Amino acid sequence: MYELTETECLYVATKFNDEARARLILRWEELEQQAQQQLAAY
């Protein structure tokens, strides 16, 4: 059994090359942070 963070799960789940996978995950995290900031502003 493995305990993975959300980011680690994204690494496993995506089957792109390493560079593309890293860019995808960083962008996904950035979008999630922006959404949380927008919710906090209301």
ROFIDO-161283 format. One record per residue: residue number from 1; x, y, z of N, C-alpha, C, O, CB in turn; residue in three letters. Coordinates in Angstrom, 1 decimal, padded with zeros to 4 digits, always signed. Glycine has a CB too. Layout:
<torkes>
+-----+--------+--------+--------+--------+--------+--------+--------+--------+--------+--------+--------+--------+--------+--------+--------+---------+
| num |     nx |     ny |     nz |    cax |    cay |    caz |     cx |     cy |     cz |     ox |     oy |     oz |    cbx |    cby |    cbz | residuo |
+-----+--------+--------+--------+--------+--------+--------+--------+--------+--------+--------+--------+--------+--------+--------+--------+---------+
| NUM |      X |      Y |      Z |      X |      Y |      Z |      X |      Y |      Z |      X |      Y |      Z |      X |      Y |      Z |     ALA |
...
+-----+--------+--------+--------+--------+--------+--------+--------+--------+--------+--------+--------+--------+--------+--------+--------+---------+
</torkes>
This chain:
<torkes>
+-----+--------+--------+--------+--------+--------+--------+--------+--------+--------+--------+--------+--------+--------+--------+--------+---------+
| num |     nx |     ny |     nz |    cax |    cay |    caz |     cx |     cy |     cz |     ox |     oy |     oz |    cbx |    cby |    cbz | residuo |
+-----+--------+--------+--------+--------+--------+--------+--------+--------+--------+--------+--------+--------+--------+--------+--------+---------+
|   1 | +000.8 | -001.2 | +000.0 | +000.0 | +000.0 | +000.0 | +000.9 | +001.2 | +000.0 | +001.9 | +001.3 | +000.7 | -001.0 | +000.0 | +001.2 |     MET |
|   2 | +000.5 | +002.2 | -000.8 | +001.2 | +003.5 | -000.8 | +000.3 | +004.6 | -000.4 | -000.9 | +004.6 | -000.6 | +001.8 | +003.7 | -002.3 |     TYR |
|   3 | +000.9 | +005.6 | +000.2 | +000.2 | +006.8 | +000.6 | +000.8 | +007.9 | -000.3 | +002.0 | +008.3 | -000.1 | +000.3 | +007.2 | +002.1 |     GLU |
|   4 | +000.0 | +008.5 | -001.2 | +000.5 | +009.5 | -002.1 | -000.2 | +010.8 | -001.9 | -001.4 | +010.8 | -001.5 | +000.3 | +009.0 | -003.6 |     LEU |
|   5 | +000.5 | +011.9 | -002.1 | -000.1 | +013.2 | -002.1 | -000.9 | +013.4 | -003.4 | -000.8 | +012.5 | -004.3 | +000.9 | +014.3 | -001.9 |     THR |
|   6 | -001.7 | +014.4 | -003.5 | -002.4 | +014.7 | -004.7 | -001.4 | +014.9 | -005.9 | -001.7 | +014.3 | -007.0 | -003.3 | +016.0 | -004.6 |     GLU |
|   7 | -000.4 | +015.6 | -005.6 | +000.6 | +015.8 | -006.7 | +001.3 | +014.5 | -007.1 | +001.4 | +014.3 | -008.3 | +001.7 | +016.8 | -006.2 |     THR |
|   8 | +001.6 | +013.6 | -006.2 | +002.2 | +012.3 | -006.5 | +001.2 | +011.5 | -007.3 | +001.6 | +010.8 | -008.2 | +002.6 | +011.6 | -005.3 |     GLU |
|   9 | -000.1 | +011.6 | -007.0 | -001.1 | +010.8 | -007.7 | -001.2 | +011.4 | -009.2 | -001.4 | +010.6 | -010.1 | -002.5 | +011.0 | -007.1 |     CYS |
|  10 | -001.1 | +012.7 | -009.3 | -001.1 | +013.2 | -010.7 | +000.1 | +012.7 | -011.5 | +000.0 | +012.5 | -012.7 | -001.1 | +014.8 | -010.6 |     LEU |
|  11 | +001.3 | +012.6 | -010.9 | +002.4 | +012.1 | -011.6 | +002.2 | +010.7 | -012.0 | +002.5 | +010.4 | -013.2 | +003.7 | +012.1 | -010.6 |     TYR |
|  12 | +001.6 | +009.9 | -011.2 | +001.3 | +008.5 | -011.6 | +000.2 | +008.4 | -012.6 | +000.3 | +007.6 | -013.6 | +000.9 | +007.7 | -010.3 |     VAL |
|  13 | -000.8 | +009.3 | -012.5 | -001.9 | +009.2 | -013.4 | -001.7 | +009.7 | -014.8 | -002.3 | +009.2 | -015.7 | -003.1 | +010.0 | -012.8 |     ALA |
|  14 | -000.7 | +010.6 | -014.9 | -000.4 | +011.1 | -016.3 | +000.7 | +010.3 | -016.9 | +001.7 | +010.0 | -016.3 | +000.0 | +012.6 | -016.2 |     THR |
|  15 | +000.5 | +010.0 | -018.2 | +001.5 | +009.2 | -018.9 | +002.2 | +010.0 | -019.9 | +002.7 | +009.4 | -020.9 | +000.7 | +008.0 | -019.5 |     LYS |
|  16 | +002.4 | +011.3 | -019.7 | +003.2 | +012.1 | -020.6 | +004.6 | +012.0 | -020.3 | +005.0 | +011.3 | -019.4 | +002.7 | +013.6 | -020.5 |     PHE |
|  17 | +005.5 | +012.6 | -021.1 | +006.9 | +012.6 | -020.8 | +007.1 | +013.4 | -019.5 | +006.2 | +014.2 | -019.1 | +007.7 | +013.1 | -022.0 |     ASN |
|  18 | +008.2 | +013.3 | -018.9 | +008.5 | +013.9 | -017.6 | +008.3 | +015.4 | -017.7 | +007.7 | +015.9 | -016.7 | +009.9 | +013.6 | -017.2 |     ASP |
|  19 | +008.8 | +016.1 | -018.7 | +008.7 | +017.5 | -018.7 | +007.2 | +018.0 | -018.9 | +006.8 | +018.9 | -018.2 | +009.5 | +018.1 | -019.9 |     GLU |
|  20 | +006.5 | +017.3 | -019.7 | +005.1 | +017.7 | -019.9 | +004.3 | +017.4 | -018.7 | +003.4 | +018.1 | -018.3 | +004.5 | +016.9 | -021.1 |     ALA |
|  21 | +004.6 | +016.3 | -018.0 | +003.9 | +015.9 | -016.8 | +004.1 | +016.9 | -015.7 | +003.2 | +017.3 | -015.1 | +004.3 | +014.5 | -016.4 |     ARG |
|  22 | +005.3 | +017.3 | -015.5 | +005.6 | +018.3 | -014.5 | +004.9 | +019.7 | -014.8 | +004.4 | +020.3 | -013.9 | +007.2 | +018.5 | -014.4 |     ALA |
|  23 | +004.9 | +020.1 | -016.1 | +004.3 | +021.3 | -016.4 | +002.8 | +021.2 | -016.2 | +002.2 | +022.2 | -015.7 | +004.5 | +021.7 | -017.9 |     ARG |
|  24 | +002.2 | +020.1 | -016.5 | +000.7 | +019.9 | -016.3 | +000.4 | +020.0 | -014.8 | -000.5 | +020.7 | -014.4 | +000.3 | +018.5 | -016.9 |     LEU |
|  25 | +001.2 | +019.3 | -014.0 | +000.9 | +019.3 | -012.6 | +001.1 | +020.7 | -011.9 | +000.2 | +021.1 | -011.1 | +001.8 | +018.3 | -011.9 |     ILE |
|  26 | +002.1 | +021.4 | -012.3 | +002.4 | +022.7 | -011.7 | +001.2 | +023.6 | -012.1 | +000.8 | +024.5 | -011.3 | +003.7 | +023.3 | -012.2 |     LEU |
|  27 | +000.8 | +023.6 | -013.4 | -000.3 | +024.4 | -013.9 | -001.6 | +024.1 | -013.1 | -002.3 | +025.0 | -012.8 | -000.5 | +024.3 | -015.4 |     ARG |
|  28 | -001.9 | +022.8 | -013.0 | -003.1 | +022.4 | -012.3 | -003.1 | +022.9 | -010.9 | -004.1 | +023.4 | -010.4 | -003.2 | +020.8 | -012.3 |     TRP |
|  29 | -002.0 | +022.8 | -010.2 | -001.9 | +023.3 | -008.8 | -002.1 | +024.8 | -008.8 | -002.7 | +025.4 | -007.9 | -000.5 | +023.0 | -008.2 |     GLU |
|  30 | -001.5 | +025.5 | -009.8 | -001.6 | +027.0 | -009.9 | -003.1 | +027.4 | -010.0 | -003.6 | +028.3 | -009.4 | -000.8 | +027.5 | -011.0 |     GLU |
|  31 | -003.8 | +026.7 | -010.9 | -005.2 | +026.9 | -011.1 | -006.1 | +026.7 | -009.8 | -007.0 | +027.4 | -009.5 | -005.8 | +026.1 | -012.2 |     LEU |
|  32 | -005.7 | +025.6 | -009.1 | -006.4 | +025.3 | -007.9 | -006.2 | +026.4 | -006.8 | -007.1 | +026.8 | -006.1 | -006.0 | +023.9 | -007.3 |     GLU |
|  33 | -005.0 | +026.9 | -006.7 | -004.6 | +028.0 | -005.8 | -005.4 | +029.2 | -006.1 | -005.9 | +029.9 | -005.2 | -003.1 | +028.2 | -005.7 |     GLN |
|  34 | -005.5 | +029.6 | -007.4 | -006.2 | +030.7 | -007.8 | -007.7 | +030.6 | -007.5 | -008.3 | +031.6 | -007.0 | -006.0 | +031.0 | -009.4 |     GLN |
|  35 | -008.3 | +029.5 | -007.7 | -009.7 | +029.2 | -007.4 | -009.9 | +029.4 | -005.9 | -010.9 | +030.0 | -005.5 | -010.1 | +027.9 | -007.8 |     ALA |
|  36 | -009.0 | +028.9 | -005.0 | -009.1 | +029.0 | -003.6 | -009.0 | +030.5 | -003.2 | -009.7 | +030.9 | -002.3 | -008.1 | +028.2 | -002.9 |     GLN |
|  37 | -008.1 | +031.2 | -003.8 | -007.9 | +032.6 | -003.5 | -009.2 | +033.4 | -003.8 | -009.6 | +034.3 | -003.1 | -006.7 | +033.2 | -004.2 |     GLN |
|  38 | -009.8 | +033.1 | -004.9 | -011.0 | +033.8 | -005.4 | -012.2 | +033.5 | -004.4 | -012.9 | +034.4 | -004.1 | -011.4 | +033.4 | -006.8 |     GLN |
|  39 | -012.3 | +032.3 | -003.9 | -013.3 | +031.9 | -003.0 | -013.1 | +032.7 | -001.6 | -014.0 | +033.1 | -001.0 | -013.3 | +030.4 | -002.7 |     LEU |
|  40 | -011.8 | +032.8 | -001.2 | -011.5 | +033.5 | +000.0 | -011.8 | +035.0 | -000.1 | -012.1 | +035.6 | +000.9 | -010.0 | +033.2 | +000.4 |     ALA |
|  41 | -011.7 | +035.5 | -001.3 | -012.0 | +037.0 | -001.5 | -013.4 | +037.3 | -001.3 | -013.7 | +038.5 | -001.1 | -011.4 | +037.4 | -002.8 |     ALA |
|  42 | -014.3 | +036.4 | -001.4 | -015.8 | +036.7 | -001.4 | -016.2 | +036.7 | +000.0 | -017.4 | +036.9 | +000.3 | -016.6 | +035.7 | -002.2 |     TYR |
+-----+--------+--------+--------+--------+--------+--------+--------+--------+--------+--------+--------+--------+--------+--------+--------+---------+
</torkes>
